[in-house]
Amino acid sequence: MDKAIQKLKYQKDTGAAFQSGSNKVLQIGECKEKQSLLELEEGQRATIVRAPDHYLLAPLGFRPGKVVEIKSRQPFQGPIVAEIEGRQIAVDRRLADSIVLELEVAVHAAG
């Protein structure tokens, strides 16, 4: 991939600002990355942004603003075990894929 395209993609994904004509990052901080609960790695924590309208999700804690952590992934396409507010809950993989999360990602200086 062309370096200019990579740089533009990095700027779009992270919100970083570059000095004109260089690879030096001017803005350093944290950006937010969205992904589904299914894509989250074990031990990783994220904040729920959107959850489908399912009669069991909200009472179990899958609501926007709540922090969720993946505890384990069961074998043979079994459920994802997530922890919310100290409770561990098994979630079907298809349902987990429809729960949108926001990760905080540190942006480091490149230059």
C-alpha positions in Angstrom: 0.0 0.0 0.0 1.3 3.5 -0.9 2.7 5.4 2.1 0.5 8.4 1.5 -2.6 6.2 1.5 -1.4 4.5 4.7 -0.8 7.9 6.3 -4.3 9.1 5.3 -5.9 5.9 6.7 -3.9 6.3 9.9 -5.1 9.9 10.2 -8.7 8.9 9.6 -8.6 5.9 12.0 -6.8 7.7 14.8 -7.5 11.4 14.4 -3.8 12.1 14.4 -2.5 15.3 12.7 0.8 15.2 10.8 3.2 18.0 10.1 3.0 18.9 6.4 5.4 16.9 4.3 6.6 14.6 7.1 5.6 11.6 9.1 5.9 13.5 12.4 2.7 13.2 14.5 1.6 16.6 15.9 -1.4 15.4 17.9 -0.9 12.6 20.4 -3.5 11.2 22.7 -6.2 8.5 22.8 -8.6 7.6 20.1 -11.6 5.4 20.1 -11.9 2.3 18.0 -15.2 0.5 17.5 -15.6 -3.3 17.2 -18.0 -6.0 18.1 -18.0 -8.1 21.3 -17.1 -11.1 19.2 -13.9 -9.4 18.0 -12.7 -8.4 21.6 -9.8 -10.5 22.9 -9.8 -12.4 26.2 -9.0 -10.0 29.1 -9.7 -6.9 27.0 -12.2 -4.3 28.3 -14.4 -2.0 26.3 -17.4 0.2 26.7 -20.7 -0.8 25.1 -21.9 1.7 22.5 -24.9 -0.1 21.0 -26.7 -3.4 21.8 -29.5 -5.0 19.8 -33.1 -4.8 21.2 -33.1 -8.3 22.7 -35.3 -9.0 25.7 -32.5 -10.5 27.8 -29.5 -8.2 27.0 -30.6 -5.1 28.9 -31.5 -6.9 32.1 -28.1 -8.7 32.0 -26.3 -5.4 31.8 -25.6 -5.2 28.0 -26.5 -1.5 27.8 -24.7 1.5 26.4 -22.1 3.0 28.7 -21.4 -0.3 30.6 -17.9 -1.7 30.6 -17.5 -5.3 29.4 -14.6 -7.7 29.6 -14.1 -11.0 27.8 -13.4 -13.8 30.2 -13.3 -16.8 27.8 -14.4 -18.2 24.5 -16.0 -21.6 24.6 -14.8 -24.2 22.0 -16.7 -25.5 19.0 -18.4 -22.2 18.2 -19.8 -22.1 21.8 -20.7 -18.8 23.6 -18.5 -15.9 24.6 -18.3 -15.4 28.4 -18.3 -11.8 29.3 -18.2 -10.0 32.6 -20.3 -6.9 33.3 -20.7 -5.4 36.7 -19.1 -8.4 38.4 -21.4 -10.9 36.7 -20.2 -13.4 34.1 -22.7 -14.0 31.3 -22.5 -16.4 28.3 -23.5 -14.8 25.0 -24.2 -16.5 21.7 -21.5 -15.6 19.1 -24.1 -14.3 16.6 -25.6 -12.0 19.3 -22.1 -11.0 20.5 -21.3 -9.9 16.9 -24.1 -7.4 17.0 -23.0 -5.7 20.2 -20.9 -2.7 19.3 -18.1 -1.7 21.6 -15.7 1.3 21.9 -12.0 0.7 22.8 -9.6 3.3 23.9 -6.4 3.0 21.9 -3.3 5.0 22.8 -1.8 6.9 19.9 2.0 7.2 20.1 4.3 9.6 18.3 5.8 8.4 15.1 8.6 10.3 13.5 
